[in-house]
């Protein structure tokens, strides 16, 4: 496990933080301090790469570990290369509801916002 300072990190907005905490409570893992938010990148989607996120409680040896606004965020090293300085956000507006990644490394993204290219 590599703990990383917030110079190059993954961040979370206040609105996304609240939604993550609500989902952790609904899943029954909010009070279990071993659980965290795992984010990553996988091949696929209309632009070539897609985001994934889940709750996990197992940190792997090459994982990158961050904490922003009290939320522990973990990603694998390969995904971090695509996600460095990305902010996880949440929208509940009329133009769509759900999580999205504000990724400064993405050169283009698809219309649905679920995949991207670098």
C-alpha positions, 0 to 999 in steps of 0.5 A, spaced: 500 500 500 502 506 498 499 512 501 500 518 497 500 526 499 494 530 495 499 533 490 497 528 485 491 525 487 484 523 486 478 528 489 471 528 491 466 534 491 462 535 497 455 533 493 459 526 491 462 525 498 454 526 501 452 521 496 457 516 497 456 516 505 449 515 503 450 509 499 455 506 504 450 507 509 444 503 505 450 498 503 451 497 511 458 498 510 458 506 513 460 504 520 466 499 518 472 503 517 475 497 513 471 499 507 473 505 502 471 507 495 475 504 490 475 507 483 478 505 476 479 505 469 477 499 464 477 498 457 471 499 453 465 504 452 464 508 446 470 512 447 475 506 449 476 507 457 470 507 462 470 508 469 468 504 475 467 504 482 465 500 488 466 499 495 471 494 497 475 493 504 481 489 501 487 494 499 492 491 494 500 491 494 500 496 488 494 500 490 494 508 491 491 510 497 488 517 498 483 521 502 479 527 501 474 530 505 474 524 510 473 519 504 478 514 503 479 513 495 483 507 493 485 505 485 490 501 482 496 504 479 494 503 472 488 506 473 491 512 477 495 514 471 489 516 467 485 518 474 491 523 477 487 530 479 480 527 477 475 529 481 469 525 483 462 529 482 455 527 483 449 531 479 442 530 481 440 535 476 435 535 470 440 534 465 442 527 468 443 524 475 449 520 478 456 520 479 461 523 474 468 524 473 471 531 472 478 528 469 483 533 466 487 527 463 481 526 458 482 528 451 475 526 449 469 523 452 462 520 449 455 523 450 453 519 456 459 521 460 461 514 462 467 513 457 473 517 455 479 517 451 486 520 453 
